[in-house]
Amino acid sequence: MGPFLIMVSLFFIVGFLTVVNQQFQAPLKGAFLSNVGALKNTLTTFITFAFFMGYPAMGNISSRWVDKNGYKSTLIRGLIMLVMALGIFEVSAFSNDILGTMSIGEGETLPYAFIIFFIGSFFLGCALAVLQVVINPYLVNCDVEGTSSVTRINIGGASNSIGTTLAPFFVSGIVFAGTANPSVDQLYVPFAVLMATVALVALTVSKLHLPNISSEGADEETVDDGKSVWSFKHLKYGVIGIFVYVGAEVCIGANITLFAESSGFTGDVAFLGKVMKEGALMASLYWFGMLVGRLCGSFLAKVSGQLQLKVASLVATTLIVLSMVLKNPWLLVGVGLVHSIMWGAIFALAVNKLGKYTSKGSGALMIGVAGGAVLPWMQGIFADILGGWDMTWVIVILCELYILWYAMVGYKPSNA
């Protein structure tokens, strides 16, 4: 139970920092990108692109660290990397008035501090990828009475969702405090506090007993010596499933604020005693919906992962289509409720019967998280090309339809 609780707590940190990075898009668009011409959405969403590219960069490296050094050592390395990534953000904030800008076109300039910021986003993604390569196998394999692997991941996901729900409030309501013109120097203290907090967590974890997990209960007879982890078709399809799921999740979570602003939802609202932008409230409620869904999903142990995916993908598709037709971003908030079970269901189905290849399969699935980099950035590019966000949600609909196919066909275990 102890290791399980540790992983659940760390999942909170992963969720919180993931969405904090995303929610910096809208305020930094004004702080950094006031003079970049028609590339505002493209460059703004590049913050999320840089972050999620850290996952494929570190996925296989992390799994090798686990095989060579064990889970605890890998976890501590990830936390140290996390402190360094937050330090790069701090450097970006301090260097904004020092380094100046670079020319990117006639009369258009880009601050060097912004480049440092998205480098920090990349390293943040690398660090969180390392943490997830440890967290997810623990949640799948640790023995907690009365739970299944999907249920345990959903419990971890609920903790993750608490972090993602609080993150928009933290950025809009605390860091920038509802200011109309966000300033980079407002980042100094928050990042210093986050660095100190993560450093304390790393020190604490280093003092705890965290045993390595095994693949007990897996069907070892389905695994042949010398076989590549990529020979399992259901894993390959699962990597694509993670790619499109994370892409769809982040398209909504990261870009709903930009969609809301472009649709005229620009007012200030009071939330928990703080003033925040309406779009940021939508993002917060979207992640809160994921929290509620994961809490409810933890009681769905008797419902198969594939059935959960079928229902969730169909409901999500319906809400996204209605949002496009009615041009109302508030409908996207409801997608969080059904997205909540997708990660756990896809992950559990993809690593089913991998046996001793479970850690390598987990690393491979981290490559799929690159969908959170590619698809939201593509959406931003299309928003610049099309002059708005309305039709860009077709990308997300295609993602939901692939998940439906995976739940119907692609999940079936195969090593042929």
Backbone hydrogen bonds, N-H to C=O, Kabsch-Sander energy under -0.5 kcal/mol:
donor,donor_aa,acceptor,acceptor_aa,energy
5,L,1,M,-2.3
6,I,2,G,-2.1
7,M,3,P,-2.4
8,V,4,F,-2.1
9,S,5,L,-2.1
10,L,6,I,-2.3
11,F,7,M,-1.9
12,F,8,V,-1.0
12,F,9,S,-0.6
13,I,9,S,-1.2
14,V,10,L,-2.2
15,G,11,F,-2.4
16,F,12,F,-2.7
17,L,13,I,-2.5
18,T,14,V,-1.9
19,V,15,G,-1.9
20,V,16,F,-2.2
21,N,17,L,-2.0
22,Q,18,T,-1.5
23,Q,19,V,-3.0
24,F,20,V,-0.9
24,F,21,N,-0.6
25,Q,22,Q,-1.9
28,L,24,F,-2.3
29,K,25,Q,-1.5
30,G,26,A,-0.9
31,A,27,P,-1.9
32,F,28,L,-3.0
33,L,28,L,-0.9
33,L,29,K,-0.8
36,V,33,L,-0.8
39,L,36,V,-1.2
40,K,37,G,-0.7
43,L,39,L,-2.9
44,T,40,K,-2.4
45,T,41,N,-2.4
46,F,42,T,-0.5
47,I,44,T,-1.4
49,F,45,T,-1.9
50,A,46,F,-2.9
51,F,47,I,-1.7
52,F,48,T,-2.4
53,M,49,F,-1.5
54,G,50,A,-0.6
54,G,51,F,-1.3
55,Y,52,F,-1.1
57,A,53,M,-1.5
58,M,54,G,-1.5
59,G,55,Y,-1.7
60,N,56,P,-0.5
62,S,58,M,-3.0
63,S,59,G,-1.7
64,R,60,N,-2.0
65,W,61,I,-2.2
66,V,62,S,-2.2
67,D,63,S,-2.2
68,K,64,R,-2.4
69,N,65,W,-3.4
70,G,65,W,-0.7
70,G,66,V,-1.6
74,T,70,G,-1.6
75,L,71,Y,-2.5
76,I,72,K,-2.3
77,R,73,S,-2.2
78,G,74,T,-2.2
79,L,75,L,-1.9
80,I,76,I,-2.3
81,M,77,R,-2.5
82,L,78,G,-1.7
83,V,79,L,-1.8
84,M,80,I,-1.9
85,A,81,M,-2.3
86,L,82,L,-2.2
87,G,83,V,-1.6
88,I,84,M,-1.6
89,F,85,A,-1.6
90,E,86,L,-1.8
91,V,87,G,-2.1
92,S,88,I,-2.3
93,A,89,F,-2.1
94,F,90,E,-2.2
95,S,91,V,-2.1
96,N,92,S,-0.6
96,N,93,A,-0.7
98,I,95,S,-1.0
99,L,95,S,-2.6
100,G,96,N,-0.6
102,M,110,L,-2.7
104,I,108,E,-2.3
105,G,108,E,-0.9
107,G,105,G,-0.6
108,E,105,G,-1.7
109,T,35,N,-2.2
110,L,102,M,-2.8
112,Y,100,G,-2.0
113,A,100,G,-0.5
114,F,111,P,-0.8
115,I,111,P,-1.1
116,I,112,Y,-2.0
117,F,113,A,-2.0
118,F,114,F,-2.3
119,I,115,I,-1.6
120,G,116,I,-2.2
121,S,117,F,-2.0
122,F,118,F,-1.8
123,F,119,I,-2.2
124,L,120,G,-2.3
125,G,121,S,-2.2
126,C,122,F,-2.2
127,A,123,F,-2.4
128,L,124,L,-2.4
129,A,125,G,-2.0
130,V,126,C,-1.8
131,L,127,A,-1.9
132,Q,128,L,-2.2
133,V,129,A,-1.9
134,V,130,V,-1.0
134,V,131,L,-0.5
135,I,131,L,-2.8
136,N,132,Q,-2.2
138,Y,134,V,-1.5
139,L,135,I,-2.3
140,V,136,N,-2.1
141,N,137,P,-2.7
142,C,138,Y,-2.8
144,V,142,C,-0.8
147,T,144,V,-1.5
152,R,148,S,-2.6
153,I,149,S,-2.2
154,N,150,V,-2.2
155,I,151,T,-2.1
156,G,152,R,-2.5
157,G,153,I,-2.8
158,A,154,N,-1.9
159,S,155,I,-1.7
160,N,156,G,-2.4
161,S,157,G,-2.5
162,I,158,A,-1.5
163,G,159,S,-1.6
164,T,160,N,-2.1
165,T,161,S,-2.4
166,L,162,I,-1.9
167,A,163,G,-1.6
169,F,165,T,-0.6
170,F,166,L,-2.4
171,V,167,A,-2.5
172,S,168,P,-2.8
173,G,168,P,-0.5
173,G,169,F,-1.9
174,I,169,F,-0.7
174,I,170,F,-0.9
175,V,170,F,-3.0
176,F,171,V,-2.4
178,G,172,S,-2.4
179,T,176,F,-2.6
186,Q,183,S,-1.5
187,L,184,V,-2.1
188,Y,185,D,-0.8
191,F,187,L,-2.0
192,A,188,Y,-1.6
193,V,189,V,-2.4
194,L,190,P,-2.3
195,M,191,F,-2.4
196,A,192,A,-2.0
197,T,193,V,-2.2
198,V,194,L,-2.5
199,A,195,M,-2.2
200,L,196,A,-1.9
201,V,197,T,-2.0
202,A,198,V,-2.6
203,L,199,A,-2.1
204,T,200,L,-2.3
205,V,201,V,-2.8
206,S,202,A,-1.9
207,K,203,L,-0.7
207,K,204,T,-1.1
208,L,205,V,-1.3
210,L,208,L,-0.6
218,A,215,S,-2.0
220,E,218,A,-1.5
222,T,219,D,-1.8
223,V,220,E,-1.8
224,D,222,T,-0.5
227,K,224,D,-1.8
231,S,228,S,-1.9
232,F,229,V,-1.2
233,K,231,S,-0.9
233,K,414,S,-0.6
234,H,414,S,-0.7
235,L,232,F,-0.6
236,K,232,F,-2.1
237,Y,233,K,-3.0
238,G,234,H,-1.3
239,V,235,L,-2.4
240,I,236,K,-1.8
241,G,237,Y,-2.3
242,I,238,G,-2.9
243,F,239,V,-2.3
244,V,240,I,-2.7
245,Y,241,G,-2.5
246,V,242,I,-2.8
247,G,243,F,-2.0
248,A,244,V,-2.5
249,E,245,Y,-3.1
250,V,246,V,-2.7
251,C,247,G,-2.4
252,I,248,A,-1.7
253,G,249,E,-2.7
254,A,250,V,-3.1
255,N,250,V,-0.7
255,N,251,C,-1.3
256,I,252,I,-1.9
259,F,255,N,-2.8
260,A,256,I,-2.6
261,E,257,T,-2.2
262,S,258,L,-2.2
263,S,259,F,-1.2
264,G,261,E,-1.2
265,F,260,A,-2.8
266,T,264,G,-1.5
269,V,276,M,-3.3
271,F,274,K,-3.5
274,K,271,F,-1.9
276,M,269,V,-2.9
278,E,267,G,-2.4
281,L,277,K,-1.9
282,M,278,E,-2.0
283,A,279,G,-2.0
284,S,280,A,-2.4
285,L,281,L,-2.7
286,Y,282,M,-2.3
287,W,283,A,-2.3
288,F,284,S,-2.0
289,G,285,L,-2.3
290,M,286,Y,-1.4
291,L,287,W,-1.8
292,V,288,F,-2.7
293,G,289,G,-2.6
294,R,290,M,-2.4
295,L,291,L,-2.3
296,C,292,V,-2.3
297,G,293,G,-2.9
298,S,294,R,-1.5
299,F,296,C,-1.7
300,L,297,G,-2.0
303,V,300,L,-1.8
304,S,302,K,-0.5
308,Q,304,S,-2.1
309,L,305,G,-2.2
310,K,306,Q,-2.1
311,V,307,L,-2.2
312,A,308,Q,-2.4
313,S,309,L,-2.6
314,L,310,K,-1.8
315,V,311,V,-2.2
316,A,312,A,-2.5
317,T,313,S,-2.1
318,T,314,L,-1.8
319,L,315,V,-2.2
320,I,316,A,-2.3
321,V,317,T,-2.3
322,L,318,T,-2.2
323,S,319,L,-2.1
324,M,320,I,-2.1
325,V,321,V,-2.5
326,L,322,L,-2.8
327,K,323,S,-1.0
328,N,323,S,-1.4
331,L,328,N,-1.5
332,L,329,P,-1.1
333,V,329,P,-0.6
333,V,330,W,-0.9
334,G,330,W,-0.5
334,G,331,L,-0.8
335,V,332,L,-1.2
336,G,332,L,-0.6
336,G,333,V,-1.2
337,L,334,G,-0.9
338,V,334,G,-0.7
339,H,335,V,-2.5
340,S,336,G,-1.1
341,I,338,V,-0.8
342,M,339,H,-1.4
343,W,339,H,-0.7
345,A,341,I,-2.0
346,I,342,M,-2.8
347,F,343,W,-2.8
348,A,344,G,-2.4
349,L,345,A,-2.2
350,A,346,I,-2.4
351,V,347,F,-1.9
352,N,349,L,-0.5
354,L,351,V,-1.6
357,Y,354,L,-2.3
358,T,355,G,-1.7
361,G,357,Y,-2.8
362,S,358,T,-2.4
363,G,359,S,-2.1
364,A,360,K,-2.3
365,L,361,G,-2.3
366,M,362,S,-1.3
367,I,363,G,-0.8
367,I,364,A,-1.0
368,G,364,A,-0.8
369,V,365,L,-0.6
369,V,366,M,-0.8
370,A,367,I,-1.9
371,G,368,G,-2.1
372,G,369,V,-2.2
373,A,370,A,-1.7
374,V,370,A,-2.5
375,L,371,G,-1.7
377,W,373,A,-1.1
378,M,374,V,-2.7
379,Q,375,L,-2.3
380,G,376,P,-2.1
381,I,377,W,-2.5
382,F,378,M,-2.7
383,A,379,Q,-2.1
384,D,380,G,-1.7
385,I,381,I,-2.2
386,L,382,F,-3.4
387,G,383,A,-1.0
388,G,383,A,-1.0
392,T,389,W,-0.8
393,W,389,W,-0.5
393,W,390,D,-1.0
394,V,391,M,-1.5
395,I,392,T,-1.4
397,I,393,W,-1.8
398,L,394,V,-2.1
399,C,395,I,-1.4
400,E,396,V,-2.1
401,L,397,I,-1.9
402,Y,398,L,-1.7
403,I,399,C,-2.0
404,L,400,E,-1.9
405,W,401,L,-1.9
406,Y,402,Y,-2.6
407,A,403,I,-2.2
408,M,404,L,-1.1
409,V,405,W,-3.2
410,G,405,W,-1.1
411,Y,406,Y,-1.8
412,K,409,V,-1.4
